[in-house]
Amino acid sequence: MTNDTNASQAVAELPVAGESALLQSSVVQGGASRTRVARPRAHNRHTVLLEAAACVFRHSGYALTTMRAIASACGMTPGAIYYHYPSKGDLFLAVYEEGVARACTAFDGAIAATNDGWLQLEYGMRAHLELMVALQSQHAPYAGVFVHIQPSDFPPEHRSDLIFLRNEYEARFRKLIESLPLKDGIDRRLLRLQLVGSLNHVPVWFRHDGPSTPADIARSMTRHFQVTLGRPVDQNHRPAAS
């Protein structure tokens, strides 16, 4: 198939008027900059493409996934996908960015329900776990990418971008933990790493028909941290509870 044929099929299947799919912008955060690949304008096949790509990446891993397999999964031609995402790495970056956006939205919405630091931690962990164990089916493909594809497997050309996105999400946990009333001498950085690591391991053993829900797990972990690491409080202070 020629490039001209690919391009014409791409335009027919996924019309984007007047701009390239790879418009780039520089994002600066904390003194570090990264180049982000702009998504194609919204169209009725883009969500299908990203979800199909997420499913294939989750099942096969990044290295073994092919654009042809993704095209087959979403009912498009490889040329249509290449028109908007010139490489597999570009498409993976878009999938990962969509997953991070969903995780951030869920996390921010959950902690907005309270101003209590311990409750915010509990609600944030619950939102994280609900995404990781795919409690809501629309998030399942992206959750699988988070769980099964680790930074060591990221495509080299987008490694820094993907780590940036991962850190952007984990910064929410950093902010929460920094605000908690912990005992003196607690290493908050190590606590955060241990916490996130524990949460990300839950999908390995979690069972949807098991005795504990994501809310149960988040509540138990929060109470454990509060009792063992939190500063003593007067008896009138209500412990974290949902």
Sequence and secondary structure as in RCSB ss.txt:
>XXXX:A:sequence
MTNDTNASQAVAELPVAGESALLQSSVVQGGASRTRVARPRAHNRHTVLLEAAACVFRHSGYALTTMRAIASACG
MTPGAIYYHYPSKGDLFLAVYEEGVARACTAFDGAIAATNDGWLQLEYGMRAHLELMVALQSQHAPYAGVFVHIQ
PSDFPPEHRSDLIFLRNEYEARFRKLIESLPLKDGIDRRLLRLQLVGSLNHVPVWFRHDGPSTPADIARSMTRHF
QVTLGRPVDQNHRPAAS
>XXXX:A:secstr
  HHHHHHHHHHHS   SS TT EEEEEETTEEEEEE      TTHHHHHHHHHHHHHHHHHHH  HHHHHHHHT
  HHHHHHH SSHHHHHHHHHHHHHHHHHHHHHHHHTT   HHHHHHHHHHHHHHHHTTSSGGGHHHHHHHHH  
GGGS GGGHHHHHHHHHHHHHHHHHHHHHS B TT  HHHHHHHHHHHHHHHHHH  TTSS  HHHHHHHHHHHH
HHHHB    TTS     
